[in-house]
Amino acid sequence: MATEVHDVAERSITIAALATGGAIGLDRHGVVRSDAGPWSMDWAVGAADGWHLASTDAAVRQWLVEDTPVVVSALRVPDGAIEHRCWAGVVAGRPFAMIELHNAAPVAVAVAVVIRPSADRHLGSIGLDDAEVRVDGRRTLWFTRAPSRSMVGTTAAVLDAIASGTADGRWPVDGVRSADGDAAAAFVFPLPHTASMRMALALDDVPDGVPVDVASMVASDVVVSGWRTQTAGAPRIDLPERDAASAIDAARRHLLVHAGLRLRAGVDDDATGLAAEMAMALDEHGLHVTARDLLGAALATRRSDGSFGAGDTITTARVLVALDRHRRLADDGPMDDELVAIMAAGADRLRRRVLGSRWPRAARPSRVGRLRADAADARWTLQALQSAAASLRASGQTDAAAVVDGHAMSLRREVPDRAGAGHDGAGRAMGDVVTGLRRRLAEGVPCWTWPSTELGDDPWRAVEFLRSVRALLVDDDGDGIDLLPDAIDEWFGSPLAVHDLPTAHGRVSFALRWHGARPAMLWDLALRDDAAPVRVSASMLDPAWMSTDPRSEALLAEPHHEHRSFT
């Protein structure tokens, strides 16, 4: 999984319609970057104090509408702002990104839409037919009306014309062409006070002859409502950290966007590990349908030797852990015979590859440094063997489960500790968990995407954030449920609440309240049918307390911590 990064790509938000092809990236200024072509789409506002280009203007604020992938980028002008709203939807089976420019300033302005090459890309031609724009011959952009004026040329010439207020030409009959790949154009529209204008960007090919009616396309409030419905089954989590609830809700929806794109494009060998981790994060947050689809795609990369993807150890381990996590969290019933066989073969592959040759025996201390360098592989492999054994046992394959348990015990003896930070395969957090959460919140604000060294919106980091949150709340890897297993002296004295969190034993809701220095725990565990009583504990708050009641409340002992006094 992704770790802390220092040199990062420019932050962006991926905008796409669920389960459809094509996407755009929206940067922190509201500039669109195309995944499908060599172009980007900037925008500018002509106000009383001159022209403001969004990509270079510092006065752009950005936020999500109700924590959904509907993004507002507001450019400040005298006495108000011009709002650029972007979302995605499907019309007549085709995916589009919609952009709406709204004048929230008290006077009329002019707005310019600028098509120019993306960084290090070549754009050869731009054409305009009434209100439709073609980029390199491809139908790309539609306005609600034809522009009032325009400017064409190179990128530098067009941007200079905007800055100087001279973008007042007429569209040339033959459009704009550039042998050097630096074609650019600005389309200018008047925008009266309180008025809005829309445009539509094709996220996939739109054949000639197919009509595109921008005015009839799905509105942003409908898309917001759809996203809220899409994640209605996810747990509600209220933590004593500012903006945490918004970050969690938004990260789930961003991850669903990435999952849909990955499923549409196909899960190849290189993406198998990501698909498995996405599935785990979504399962842990109650979004089981998409998790199931991702696991199905990951299973399709299975190789003849029982491994997955490119055949590396950690990818195979991730898939096995994800399969077992889905079985435990989604309550789909027992695994069928085919899945049981897949788990057994995958565990055998890990045994032969890891225990047989890759990692050292405890009697070879000279190799311990190498072992620590491979700590992530070791943690994941150990968890994968334990997961495979649990799935086999749950399917009645007790003899096979005992064999795999033996392999896991052998590996556990060879791994002196779980060195390193991050997570083990079960999603349990390692390291300073609250500091890590606060760092991720600070990095993700305001739109809750996280960049990596290569991607402005990296799904690995969204997975890491969501799994980190869940790891703070519950440990259900054993035969009970341990609430707040890494708690969290920074939160002592602060209330929190969790509603309908999936666990291996059923959905759990709980709340932490305080009576002076003593914590009160309220819980409600919706046990699965015919389930035996489950032990509920909060070992880091009160190691002596436990209960087998599925729902109740308890006043726990006053916490004792070497760094904090409650008396």
Disulfide bonds with the S-S distance in Angstrom:
none
